[in-house]
Structure formats: C-alpha cells, structure tokens
Amino acid sequence: MEIGGHVAIDWSASEEVEEAVRARGVIEHDTPWERLFELVFLPSYRVLVIEFLSSFKFHLRPPDAGGAGRPRAPVDRC
C-alpha cells in the first residue's frame, strides 16, 4: 500500500544550497524535531500512519467559533 510521499529533510540538498548550518540551528542533532523528521524512514512509519488515520476524528467548527467574549460553538461528541 502506498501512503503518499514521504517528507523529510534532505540534508545533502541543504548543504548544496548552503542552508544546512541555518537549518541545524533550528533542528539540532538528537532532538525531538530531528527524530520526528527521521521517523518517515523507519518501517514503523506506515503502521503509525494507518493507525492514526483509522482512529482520528475531525469535527469541523465554524471559523468564528469561540472568539473573545463570545460563547464557543457546541462540540459534537460522537
């Protein structure tokens, strides 16, 4: 089963355009952010994506729901 294209940081490409130093300033070695971006290359990625997509429930809310001083729109708890 194909699950979209994997998105991750291509460090060699960022070095070619001389942006690796700046990117490493934001996403340092051995941090939760780096582990998140590297997760797409692990065999467990497909299993995690399928599990997430099969259990996620999205409830669309109007754009003006719950502004300052106004009551929030009721949430459908299905």
C-alpha positions, 0 to 999 in steps of 0.5 A: 500500500502506498501512503503518499510521499514521504517528507523529510529533510534532505540534508545533502540538498541543504548543504548544496544550497548552503542552508544546512548550518541555518537549518541545524540551528533550528533542528539540532542533532538528537532532538525531538524535531530531528527524530520526528523528521527521521521517523518517515524512514523507519518501517514503523512509519506506515503502521503509525500512519494507518493507525492514526488515520483509522482512529482520528476524528475531525469535527469541523467548527465554524471559523468564528467559533469561540472568539473573545467574549463570545460563547464557543460553538457546541462540540459534537461528541460522537 
